[in-house]
Amino acid sequence: MQVRNARRVAALAIIIATPCAAQSVASLAINAGSATDVSGVGSRAVTVAPSFTRASGLSSATLGASATKFANDAWSAGISTALSGRSGAGRIAPVIDVALNAATTSYDFSYASGDLVPSLEVKTGATKIFGGARLAAAGRSATLGAPIGPIPTGSRTTVSQTAATAIGGISFSGVTAGGEVASLGYRGEIGTVAGATQTDHGVNAAIANSKLMVAASLGRRHRAAQPTIHGSATLGVAMTPVVMLQVSAGNYPDNPMLGTAAGRFVNAGLSMRLGHRAGSMPAPSNIAAPAPGKTRVAIRASDARRVELAGDFNKWQPIAARRADNGVWYADLDLPPGEYRYAFRIDGKDWRVPEGVAAVDDEFGGKSAWLRVSRSK
């Protein structure tokens, strides 16, 4: 039996994020559009997907869930979790990523999968190189009351698969002359997936500023002497400081671990952020409070010789921060009310975010801290 991933056309996605702790964000996504259920029948569908993320400068954890209701009375529901950690902020550090997923449907088709990816990451300037391994396991089970695909009425099947591959890649990120953050990356993988040799190559690119985001990816898979090409593109346009219109389209390969088929998708939607705040930051010692109308951001980096601050408020052009006696570096900014992303650059090399603020993965493989200025001070 094959389960087809949903294809949502002209979907409406509303994401509402609220802070739950200094480094936590909760979100709710509601999608409405057209999708294909596990029997291969296309119909209108509504998906509700809450998630919760807690992140710091070196680690992040996400717990999510999703439920889809089709117009033909079919439904699916699933949960997922992802953990990522880096041992330190230095140039060379071990990294580990863990992902777990499980889902079930009204057709009594269910699956569970897990991925473990240990790797070694090397950062130098705007370049990041990584290499490691991916170990994965997945299982699917079905009990059907009507024939679907090759499975007869009333039969039950349980299938499990494993994968062991080597991975590696390189990425570059930087700021253009116009102030946009840009990235370009390559990722390769080769090994045994579901009992057969599989090779994957993929490139991705993105460029964004506070008003516009463009991202694209292109990949090639070779499995069982059958090469396939897949890719996607996404365009995001900020309608207001907290609302963005996003449109994406592309295709994806089959998943031999779960037995799902290849497919295509076209998505359009709106995302809305609410409630982000700066949270608590380290306080510089023996330094007067910021002047009226100024917003202070700070980071503890007692081992640093030079610290710079950059964000979408200054087109990601680093400006010098000042050091207090207790090793806290700070900058006082003249910012109008709004929401901003920022990070500190340490000694011209590593980018960090303060430990006491909300920090999330950005679309360029790093982390950004959220800063909300609610009113002039």
Secondary structure, 3 states (H helix, E strand, C coil): CCCCCCCCCCCEEEECCEEEECCEEEEEEEEEEEEECCCCCEEEEEEEEEEEEEECCCEEEEEEEEEEEECCCCEEEEEEEEEEEECCCCCEEEEEEEEEEEEEECCCEEEEEEEEEEEEEEEECCEEEEEEEEEEEEEEEEECCCCECCECCCCEEEEEEEEEEEEEEEEEEEECCCCCEEEEEEEEEEEEECCEEEEEEEEEEEEECCCEEEEEEEEEEEECCEEEEEEEEEEEEECCCCEEEEEEEEEECCECCCCECCEEEEEEEEEECCCCCCCCCCCCCCCCCCCCCCEEEEEECCCCCCEEEEEHHHCCCCEECEECCCCEEEEEECCCCEEEEEEEEECCCEEECCCCCCEEECCCCCEEEEEEECCCC
